[in-house]
Amino acid sequence: MPGIDKLPIEETLEDSPQTRSLLGVFEEDAAAISSYSHQLHHAMQRIYDAQNELSAATHLTSKLLKEYDSRRFPLGSDDEVMSSTLLQFSKVIDELSSCHAVLSTQLADAMMFPITQFKERDLKEILTLKEVFQISSSDHDVAINRYSRLSKRRENEKVKSEVMEDVYTARKKQHQTMMHYFTALNALQYKKKIALLEPLLGYMQAQISFFKLGSENLTQQWEDFLTNIGTSVQNVRREMESEIEIMQQTIQDLEEASDPLYLPDPDLNKIPVNRNLTRKSGYLNTRNKTGLVSSTWERQYFFTQGGNLMSQARGDVAGGLVMDIDNCSVMATDCEDRRYCFQITSFDGKKTVILQAESKKDCEEWISTINNISKRIYLSENPEEIAARVNQSALDAITPSPSFQQRHESLRPTAQSHLKTTRKSSSGSLVTGPSTPDSAALSTLSLDSLVAPDTPIQFDIISPVSEEYAGQGKAQGQTGRRTNPFGESGVNKSEDSEGSILHQLYIVRFLGSMEVRSHDSVDVIYETMRQILAARAIHNIFRMTESHLLVTCDCLKLIDPQTQVTRLRFPLQNVVLCTTHQENKRLFGFVLLVAGSGNDGRPISVCYVFESNNEGEKMCDSVGLAKQIAFHSEMDRRELEKQKEKDKAKESEQEELSKQKQIEKDLEEQSRLIAASTRPNQTSGDGQVLVLGSSQSEDSDAGDESKKKGESEA
């Protein structure tokens, strides 16, 4: 016979939507079996009733045939042939009546009893277990919802203990009920075969016995077939009994192994956190905003599929996409009055999802898994092994080397070997600590030539007007002005990023900044990264400020992703160095020249270090591209200015030439007038003398003045 489909009892504790969907298929199959069994029972009941009726009718016929002789017919009396014939028929029919009675008894035992027992016992057991399972599932949901609403701020140990006990009891009850329900449904796959084949087998055997009593006309082949059917029924019965024993043992083993998992918040010492996962699934509470300040929480089943986060409601056939978690950022967050919350932000910062885990272990595993997926580790052949290696490398990168104390003492005076630690308020987060260089590139360099000892480290973005670098921040153009998100007027063109040719945005997390002594080599950035990461590990500073880094042809801007306020602004011409970490390409840093000079007369240089989503090299390329565009723009601007100066000189020359031509024209006119004034008086044809009057004298005087004016201008 073909294989039997079974429900996985091992997955009853997880209670995933896939398991529920598969359970729905089995429940639908059980309902179909129940409907079909009722119809078959009704048909077989009709056969049994008909057989009983046939047996009774045959017996009545035989009785009537025997009474024929005692009846008195007015016209048929004394008919001995007829009486003897009917008596013989009555004997045969009486034997048939006995056979029919035996057949009715066999039908009742071999046909009606199995189908009635399957209907009244097995199918009713399935319905009862289904009702008990639904009740236990509802009780578990109520207990989980009550546990999720436990207050974080007003924690009551008595209430918390009662709620956790309710969750333990409800989860255990649901698990046990679900396992027995699954066992019954699995057994139903065997019982339905028996319930269908055994009544038919009993019916056919009863018919064979009936016909054997009357005739030996049945062939041996038919009997062999029925024998084979009977053997198959026995084999199924034995297989069912063996499978039931295995399932009972599995239930016992799972009950023992799952007992610690009934608690919603297990002990991390007994069940440690696995930070090397690249796939995870389970129930989480997701926050849905219903208004400006109001929100609701919904419990759904979440699972990772490649680089996507999927969700699936109970009863759904398949899951839906929540967001793409490649290159995303994830961190624990404080959310209203809920515990174990974490936030996922997409790679472009446009979508944010806030989820609540059931326990601290579950929350940390979700954060680690999404972090590993964000690094695209799942695309490798051995993702968990690579995730373990990457996490170990990251841990080594922020852990001071064992030889730190010896190297520090060899590079520092004995009086300064003692570690000095200075903490300010949480807004400034200034920490003074030693450096931990372990790179071969720095082996020939003095650490003091790169980063001064006991240099304060700034671990958070602060307002420049309220700290000791207020003048420095103003010189850098660091302001807290909003970056015109709605397109209002009044924004300087130099600060308008939309007018720039280059406009690239990256998601970064600020690790820290500190003053450096040199900006001649990228080694100073490597050393700054090392010192900042080591100081964070030593002083347990893990919180990072997430921002959007905007790269334009004019400057670099750190923008708040929520309010769109510019936190810091770095002029591009002051960025002198830019590189990523040699091994961890997520680390990105640059050196900025600021106004003023130090005690030794050198300009002040500050190194800023950020963490990105595997985009450090892209940011370096963007900064280099911005500098190239700015350089070419400056060269074009200078060339344009030179061309304008040439055009202006040419226009001036043209004006001088036009003035000279005008002067020459005026001189020629004056010469003509003077020549005309010196001619002898001419006599007209009628003998009259033409005398130059006063008008001629005036023209002569005007010509003299024009001549003088022209000579003076010349």
Secondary structure by P-SEA (a helix, b strand, c coil): ccbbbbccccccccccaaaaaaaaaaaaaaaaaaaaaaaaaaaaaaaaaaaaaaaaaaaaaaaaaaacccccccccccaaaaaaaaaaaaaaaaaaaaaaaaaaaaaacccaaaaaaaaacaaaaaaaaaaaaaaaaaaaaaaaaaaaacccccccaaaaaaaaaaaaaaaaaaaaaaaaaaaaaaaaaaaaaaaacaaaaaaaaaaaaaaaaccccccaaaaaaaaaaaaaaaaaaaaaaaaaaaaaaaaaaaaaaacccccccccccccccccccccbbbbbbbbbbcccccbbbbbbbbbbcccbbbbbcccccccccccccccbbbbbbbcccccbbbbbbcccccbbbbbbcccaaaaaaaaaaaaaaaacccccccaaaaaaaaaaaaaaaaccccaaaaaaaaacccccccbbbbbcccccbbbbbbbbbcccccccccccccccccccccccccccccccaaaaaaaacccccccccccccccccccccccccbbbbbbbbbcbbbbbcccccaaaaaaaaaaaaaaaaaacccbbbbbbbbbcccbbbbbccccccccbbbccccccccccccccccbbbbbbbbcccccccccbbbbbbbcccccaaaaaaaaaaaaaaaaaaaaaaaaaaaaaaaaaaaaaaaaaaaaaaaaaaaaaaaaaaaaaaacccccccccccccccaaaaaaaaaaaaaaaaaaaac
